[in-house]
Amino acid sequence: MNMKNLIKMLAVAGLMSAGVAQASVPADFNATPGVLFVNWHATAAVDGKANPMLEVRDGSGDLLTSVHANLTGTQVVKIPSRTQGTLTVSLGEQSSDYRIPFGIGSGKQS
């Protein structure tokens, strides 16, 4: 098998294994030790169902907290005070990642 065919096979295999892209949670995140601030976008209340659950998981997939989502304004969600690394915030089928730095500074949402 030549290199060109191998590259084609790997590309096709990669496309076949790629899942459907998940929509991101309609909110912006910010964190301080022990607290995750969820700033809901205006479209969240319009698009969302009544009283959905907001789940926060750590990098290994362990559930840190599960709360009812407000979908309006800023919601304060308590998380363990020593939480660091990447958090996955899920709202139904939607999910977003938020990185809490290991040192002092602000996190990054992706």
C-alpha positions as CSV (number, residue, x, y, z in Angstrom):
1,M,0.0,0.0,0.0
2,N,1.5,3.3,-1.0
3,M,1.5,6.4,1.2
4,K,-1.2,8.2,-0.8
5,N,-3.7,5.4,-0.3
6,L,-2.8,5.2,3.4
7,I,-3.5,8.9,3.9
8,K,-6.8,8.6,2.1
9,M,-7.9,5.7,4.3
10,L,-6.9,7.5,7.5
11,A,-8.8,10.6,6.4
12,V,-12.0,8.6,5.7
13,A,-11.7,6.8,8.9
14,G,-11.3,10.1,10.8
15,L,-14.4,11.5,9.1
16,M,-16.4,8.3,9.9
17,S,-15.4,8.4,13.6
18,A,-16.1,12.2,14.1
19,G,-19.2,12.7,16.0
20,V,-21.8,15.3,15.5
21,A,-20.7,18.6,16.8
22,Q,-22.4,19.7,20.0
23,A,-23.9,23.1,20.4
24,S,-22.3,25.2,23.1
25,V,-24.2,26.3,26.2
26,P,-25.7,29.8,25.6
27,A,-23.7,31.4,28.3
28,D,-20.3,32.9,29.2
29,F,-18.4,31.6,32.2
30,N,-16.1,33.0,34.7
31,A,-14.7,31.5,37.9
32,T,-13.3,32.3,41.3
33,P,-12.2,29.7,43.9
34,G,-15.4,27.8,44.8
35,V,-17.7,29.6,42.4
36,L,-18.6,29.4,38.7
37,F,-20.4,32.4,37.3
38,V,-22.7,31.6,34.4
39,N,-23.8,34.7,32.5
40,W,-26.7,33.6,30.4
41,H,-27.2,34.9,26.9
42,A,-30.5,36.5,26.0
43,T,-31.3,33.6,23.7
44,A,-31.0,31.0,26.5
45,A,-34.4,31.7,28.0
46,V,-36.1,31.7,24.5
47,D,-34.4,28.5,23.3
48,G,-34.4,26.6,26.6
49,K,-36.9,24.3,28.0
50,A,-38.5,24.9,31.4
51,N,-36.2,24.2,34.4
52,P,-33.3,22.3,32.8
53,M,-30.4,20.9,34.8
54,L,-26.9,22.5,34.5
55,E,-24.2,19.9,35.1
56,V,-20.5,20.7,35.8
57,R,-17.9,18.0,35.4
58,D,-14.2,17.9,35.9
59,G,-11.6,16.8,33.3
60,S,-12.0,13.1,34.3
61,G,-15.8,13.3,33.8
62,D,-16.7,13.3,37.5
63,L,-19.8,15.3,38.3
64,L,-18.9,18.3,40.5
65,T,-22.4,19.7,40.8
66,S,-25.8,19.7,39.2
67,V,-28.2,22.6,39.6
68,H,-31.4,23.9,38.0
69,A,-30.4,26.5,35.3
70,N,-32.0,29.9,35.6
71,L,-31.4,30.8,31.9
72,T,-31.5,34.5,32.6
73,G,-29.0,37.0,34.1
74,T,-26.0,35.7,36.1
75,Q,-26.2,32.5,38.0
76,V,-23.8,31.5,40.7
77,V,-22.9,27.8,40.9
78,K,-20.9,26.5,43.8
79,I,-18.0,24.2,42.9
80,P,-15.2,22.7,45.1
81,S,-12.8,25.5,46.0
82,R,-9.7,23.8,44.7
83,T,-11.1,23.0,41.3
84,Q,-8.6,23.4,38.5
85,G,-8.2,22.3,34.9
86,T,-10.9,21.9,32.3
87,L,-14.5,21.9,33.3
88,T,-17.3,20.7,31.1
89,V,-20.6,22.6,31.6
90,S,-23.6,20.8,30.1
91,L,-27.2,21.9,29.6
92,G,-29.2,19.1,28.0
93,E,-27.5,18.2,24.7
94,Q,-25.4,21.4,24.8
95,S,-21.9,21.5,26.3
96,S,-19.1,23.9,26.7
97,D,-15.6,23.6,28.2
98,Y,-14.1,26.2,30.5
99,R,-10.5,26.0,31.7
100,I,-9.7,27.2,35.2
101,P,-5.9,28.0,35.4
102,F,-3.6,26.3,37.8
103,G,-2.2,29.6,38.9
104,I,-3.5,33.1,39.3
105,G,-5.3,34.5,36.2
106,S,-8.4,34.3,34.2
107,G,-9.8,31.1,32.6
108,K,-10.6,30.4,29.0
109,Q,-13.9,29.3,27.5
110,S,-14.0,27.1,24.4
